[in-house]
């Protein structure tokens, strides 16, 4: 299990949104694909990231005095460019998993867009991928009789 590389554990088929995508469309995309984060693209370049929490925080409070039509109108005007975290931390596909996990832990983030040396999106590595690695490692130890879990 040593020398684990990001490219071997990342999700390569990444769902992304354009910087001009409206909030309701991004929210619908996240729900339909059951994902928690979306890299935000401007052409071929990752310019930001938006999370399910970002979407939730943009939603109005129950105490709002706006009508449902006013709310839908205003939310429809918000784009990913307005909401995203710009210049997200990224990692190379050839980086070690330990480096990815450490970066996520140090910066308290749940995922990293994986980009090549030219900045082109190659995938995404998330906390769920790190959990899969941990499970695989425990399974390997158990199979070798090194530990009973």
C-alpha positions as CSV (number, residue, x, y, z in Angstrom):
1,X,0.0,0.0,0.0
2,X,3.0,2.3,-0.1
3,X,3.5,4.7,-3.1
4,X,-0.2,5.2,-3.6
5,X,-0.7,7.8,-6.2
6,X,-3.6,10.2,-6.6
7,X,-4.2,9.1,-10.2
8,X,-4.9,5.6,-9.0
9,X,-7.7,6.6,-6.6
10,X,-9.2,9.8,-8.0
11,X,-12.5,10.0,-9.8
12,X,-11.5,10.6,-13.4
13,X,-15.0,11.4,-14.8
14,X,-15.6,14.7,-13.0
15,X,-18.9,16.5,-13.1
16,X,-18.1,20.2,-13.5
17,X,-20.0,23.5,-13.9
18,X,-19.2,26.6,-15.9
19,X,-18.5,29.8,-14.0
20,X,-21.8,31.2,-15.5
21,X,-24.0,28.3,-14.3
22,X,-26.9,29.5,-12.2
23,X,-27.3,28.3,-8.6
24,X,-30.5,26.3,-9.2
25,X,-28.9,24.4,-12.1
26,X,-25.8,23.5,-10.0
27,X,-27.9,22.4,-7.1
28,X,-30.0,20.2,-9.4
29,X,-26.8,18.7,-10.8
30,X,-25.4,17.9,-7.4
31,X,-28.6,16.3,-6.3
32,X,-29.0,14.2,-9.4
33,X,-25.4,12.9,-9.3
34,X,-25.3,12.6,-5.5
35,X,-22.1,14.7,-5.2
36,X,-21.0,17.3,-2.7
37,X,-18.6,19.4,-4.7
38,X,-18.2,20.8,-8.2
39,X,-15.1,22.2,-9.8
40,X,-16.0,25.5,-11.5
41,X,-14.6,25.9,-15.0
42,X,-13.8,28.8,-17.2
43,X,-13.2,27.0,-20.5
44,X,-10.6,24.4,-19.8
45,X,-9.3,26.0,-16.6
46,X,-10.4,25.2,-13.0
47,X,-11.2,28.6,-11.5
48,X,-13.0,27.6,-8.4
49,X,-14.9,25.0,-6.5
50,X,-18.4,25.1,-5.0
51,X,-19.7,22.7,-2.3
52,X,-23.1,21.6,-1.2
53,X,-22.6,23.8,1.9
54,X,-22.0,26.8,-0.3
55,X,-25.3,26.1,-2.0
56,X,-27.1,25.7,1.3
57,X,-25.6,28.9,2.7
58,X,-26.9,30.8,-0.3
59,X,-30.5,29.5,0.3
60,X,-32.8,31.9,2.1
61,X,-33.8,31.7,5.7
62,X,-37.3,30.6,6.5
63,X,-37.7,34.0,8.1
64,X,-37.4,35.9,4.8
65,X,-40.2,38.2,3.9
66,X,-39.7,37.7,0.1
67,X,-42.3,35.9,-1.9
68,X,-41.5,32.6,-3.5
69,X,-41.3,34.3,-6.9
70,X,-38.9,36.9,-5.7
71,X,-36.7,34.2,-4.1
72,X,-36.6,32.1,-7.3
73,X,-35.8,35.2,-9.3
74,X,-32.9,36.2,-7.0
75,X,-31.5,32.6,-6.7
76,X,-31.7,32.3,-10.4
77,X,-29.4,35.3,-10.8
78,X,-26.6,33.8,-8.6
79,X,-23.9,32.1,-10.6
80,X,-21.1,29.8,-9.6
81,X,-18.7,32.7,-10.2
82,X,-20.6,34.6,-7.5
83,X,-20.5,31.7,-5.0
84,X,-17.4,29.6,-5.7
85,X,-14.2,29.5,-3.6
86,X,-11.8,30.9,-6.2
87,X,-8.3,29.4,-6.9
88,X,-9.0,26.2,-5.1
89,X,-6.1,24.0,-3.8
90,X,-5.3,21.5,-6.5
91,X,-3.0,18.5,-6.7
92,X,-1.1,16.6,-9.5
93,X,-2.1,13.1,-10.5
94,X,1.4,11.9,-9.7
95,X,1.3,13.2,-6.1
96,X,1.3,10.7,-3.3
97,X,-2.0,10.0,-1.5
98,X,-0.4,11.0,1.8
99,X,0.2,14.5,0.4
100,X,-3.4,14.8,-0.8
101,X,-4.7,13.7,2.6
102,X,-2.4,16.0,4.5
103,X,-3.4,18.9,2.3
104,X,-7.1,18.3,2.8
105,X,-6.6,17.9,6.6
106,X,-4.3,21.0,6.9
107,X,-6.8,23.2,5.0
108,X,-10.0,21.6,6.3
109,X,-11.3,20.8,2.8
110,X,-13.1,17.7,1.6
111,X,-11.7,17.4,-1.9
112,X,-9.0,18.5,-4.4
113,X,-9.3,19.0,-8.1
114,X,-6.6,17.0,-9.8
115,X,-4.8,18.9,-12.5
116,X,-1.9,18.1,-14.8
117,X,1.2,20.3,-15.1
118,X,-0.6,22.5,-17.6
119,X,-3.5,23.1,-15.2
120,X,-6.0,20.9,-17.1
121,X,-8.5,19.0,-15.0
122,X,-7.8,15.3,-14.8
123,X,-10.1,14.3,-11.9
124,X,-11.0,14.9,-8.3
125,X,-9.8,13.2,-5.1
126,X,-12.1,13.4,-2.1
127,X,-12.3,12.4,1.5
128,X,-14.5,9.4,0.3
129,X,-11.6,8.2,-1.8
130,X,-9.3,8.4,1.2
131,X,-11.8,6.3,3.2
132,X,-11.7,3.7,0.4
133,X,-7.9,3.6,0.7
134,X,-8.1,3.1,4.4
135,X,-10.6,0.3,4.0
136,X,-8.5,-1.4,1.4
137,X,-5.5,-1.1,3.7
138,X,-7.4,-2.7,6.6
139,X,-8.6,-5.5,4.3
140,X,-5.1,-6.1,3.1
141,X,-3.8,-6.3,6.7
142,X,-6.6,-8.6,7.7
143,X,-5.9,-10.9,4.7
144,X,-2.2,-11.1,5.7
145,X,-3.2,-12.0,9.2
146,X,-1.4,-8.9,10.5
147,X,-4.5,-7.6,12.3
148,X,-8.0,-8.7,13.2
149,X,-10.6,-6.1,12.8
